[in-house]
Amino acid sequence: MVILGGLLALVAGVGYNSSAAVQKREAVAVDSSVTVPRLLPALIRRKMWIAASFLDLLAWLAQVVALALAPIALVIPVMGLGAALLVVLGMRWLGERFRREEVWGIALVAVGATAAAVAAGSSSVARAPLPFGDQIAIGGGAIAVAVVLARSRTGIAYGTAAGALYAATAIYTKEVGDRFAVNGTGAIPRLLASPTPWLLAVMALIALALVQAGFQRANAASVVAAMTAVDTVGPILAGFFLYHENFPSGAAGPVLAVGIAAAVFGATLLAGRMERLPGQPSSTERGRA
């Protein structure tokens, strides 16, 4: 079951990043002067963006099942492997270019995610529901962090802010998967009576708008990598401290820690460069103006 969860995590990662490539293409076609609250209504009118959002939904369903079958420490790093696909699509389809350190970043994400997956493969899955207060606190904290991060209004800032929100939605997604794994269809009334689906929906929409704003200002892989650098750490820590998933013993423990660190550092390297949009002056050109 854990192996199946890992495979579904990979499917989710590929789905999310394929969708991001299409959403990036559509987002840059919208006037960059459109404010973040008005960006989603503008994008909803674009058929390709809607299709990409449907792919997002399918990827999320794969993530739900993955988190119900495998520990968070395995699922989240494996999902990060999809970033390599986004870089390829960015170069070949979106005309984006990447420097040497970004290629190193891709390699670190891939190697780190693989190491984390192997190390966490034998860990058990915890399915105890989080208390009402904990869920509210997680959501409130994520929103506060996102507000602070988004204040600079750069592509990377928007991606990082979205990552804070997606870290919370990953926890809510685990709650959804766990409830169905334990209660079957009886999970529906339990979930509707909890804050889980409502917080998940609201925060996912806000994060989606932030990501689209980020796509308008930076290349897709950098925005997603900045987002991943944040939403990788949060859920993994939640797995150990909130859900009390067992940290691997023996040599697997250090391998897991190093793998997670490599994946996060690789994502940070990818986030280190913002792609200049066509028609926008470079920093040197602005300095000469």
N, C-alpha and C positions, 0 to 999 in steps of 0.2 A: 504493500500500500504506500509505503514511503517513496519507493521508486516511482510509482504512478504519480504521486504528488509532485515529485521533482520534474517529471516530464511535463505535467500540466503547468508548472511554474515556468518552464521554458517556453511553452506555447503562449502563455500569458505575456511573457516578456517580448516575444516576437510580435504578437498582436498589438501590444501597446506601442511599440516603436514603429511598426509599419503604419499604424494610424497616425502617429506623430508626424511622419514624413508628409502624408497627405494634408494633414491639418496645417502644417507649416506652409505648404504651397498655397493653400487657400487663405491663410491669415495674412500673408504678405500682399495679397491682392486687395485687401481691405485698407482703406485710408488709415494711415498710422495715427492720424489726429483723433480718431474715434476713441472715446474714453473706455476704460475697462468695463464698466457696467453696461455699455452699449455694444460691446464687441460681440458677445454671444448672439444677441438678436440679429446683428448684421450677418454673422456667419451661418445662422440657421437657414438663411435664404439660398445658400450655396449647396447644391446637390452632392458634390464630392465630399464636402465637409460633413454632411449628414451621414453619408456612407462610411466615412472614417470613424464617426462617433458610434455607429452601429458595431463596427469592428472593435472599438473600445469596450463596448458592452459585452461582447463575446469573450474578450480577453479577461474582463473582470469576473465573468462566470467561471472561467478556467482558474482564476486566482482564488475564488471562493472555495472551490473543490480542493485545490492544492493545499490551502491553509487548513482544511479539515483533515487532510490525509498525512501531511508532513509537518515537521516543526518549522517555526518561523525562521530560525537560523539557517535552514536549507532553502526555503521557498524564496525569500527576498533576494539573497545574492544570486540565485540562479536566474531570477527574472532580469537581473542586471545584464545578463549576457546578450539580451536583445539590443543593447546599445551599439554593439558592433554592426548589426544590420542597419541601424539608423545612420551610422557614419557612411556606410557604403551607399545607401540611398541618397544621403546628402551630397556626396561627391558626384555620383553618376546622374542623379535625377534633378537635384536642386541646385547644382552648380556651386556647392560649398567646398571650401578648401581647408585643409588641416595641416598644422605644423607637426614637427617631429615629436614634441612632448605630448601632443594629443594622441598620436599613434601609440606612444608608450602608455598613455592612459587607457586606451582600449585594451591593450595587452594585459595591463594590471587588473582591469575589471574582469576579463575573461579568466585569467589564472586564479585570481582571488575568489571569484564566484565558484569555480570548479573545486578549489581546495576546501572552501566552506561547505559545499554540498557533500563532498566525500566525508569530511569530518563529522558533519551533523547527521549523516545518513542513518545512523543507528539510534538516534535520540528518540525519545518517546514524545507523543503529542499530548499536550494538556488541553482539556476542553471545559474547564470550570468557567462559568460566566463571570464577567466583571461586574461589580456592584454599580448601581445607578450613579452614585456620586463620582466614582472613578471615571466613568464614561463622560460625564459632564465636565470634569476637571481636565481630561485629556483634550476634549474639544475646545474648551476655553483657552487652555494653554497654547494649543496649536494656532488658534486665530490670533492671539496676542503676538506670538512670534512672527506670524505671516505679515501682520500689519507693520511691524517694525522693519522687517526685511524688504518689503515692497516699497518703502518710502523713497529709495533712490531712483526708482522707475527705469532701471536698466533691464535688458533682457535676462541677464544672469540673476539679478535681484528678484525679478518676477518668477523665474524658475525655482530659485531657492525658497521663496515664500510658498509657492505651490507645493514644494517638497514637504514643508512643515505640515501643510494640510493633508497631503497624501499619506504622511506617516500616521496621522490619526485615522484616516479612512481605511488604511490597511488593517488597523486594529479592529475597526468596526466590521470590516469584511471578514476577518477571522471569527468575530462573534456570530455573523450570519451563517458561515459555513459550519461552525461548531454546533449551533442550535439545530440545524437540519441533520447533522451527523448523529446527534443524540436523540432528538425528538421526532425526526421525520417531518411529515406535514404538520404535526402538532407544533412545530416551531413558529408557524405563521402568527397565531395569536400572541404567543410569547414575545415575538419580535415587535409586533405592532404596539404592544403595551410597554415596550422599553424605549429608551431614547436612541437605540442603535440605528434603525433605518432612517430616522428623521435627521439625525446628525450626519449620517453617511451621505444622504442626498444633498443637503445644504452645503456641506464642506466640499463635496466633489464638484458641485457646480461652480463654487467660488474658485477652487483650484484650477478647474478647466479654463475659466476666463483668464486667470493669471498666466497660465501656460500659453494661451493664444497671444496674449500681449507680449510675452517673452519671445515667441516666434517672430513677431514683427520687428524685433530689435536685435536678435542674435541668431546664429545658426541653430538648427534644430537639435543637433547632437549636444551642443554646449548647454542649451537650456535644459534638456532632459538629463544631462549628466549632473548639472547643478542641483536639479530636483532629486535625482537618485542619491546624491551624496548625503542628503538629509533624510529622505524617506527610507533609506536602508538601515541607518543606525537606530532610529526610533522604534520600529517594530521589533527588531532583534532584541533590544534592551527590554522591551515590553514582554517578549517571550520569556526571558529569564527572570525578570523582577516582578511582573504582574501575573503571568500565567505559571510561573515556576517550572518551566521546562528545564529538564536536566542538562547541565553543561557537560559535554563529552568528557569522559575520564581518560587518563593515560595520555598517549601522544596525540590523540585526536583533539584534545583541548587546545594546546598551543597552535595546532594546525588551523583550527577553526578561528581562533583569535587573529592569527596572521592573515588568513584568507579574507576575513571581513575587513581588516585594516587595509589590505591591498586593494580590495574592491572599492572601498571608500576613497582611498588616496588616488586611485586611477580615475574615478569619477570627478574628483576635485581637479586633477590635471586637465581633464576634458573641459571642465567649466572655466578654465583659466583664460580662454580667449573668446572675444565677442566678434562675430562676423559682421563686417560692415555691409549694410544693405545697398543695393544698386542705387546710385544717385545721391547717396549720403556722403558728405565730406569726411575724409579721415581726420584723425586727431591732428596730424601735421597740417592738413589743409585748413582746418579750423583755426590753427594757431597763426596761419599766414593771413587770415581774413581780417 
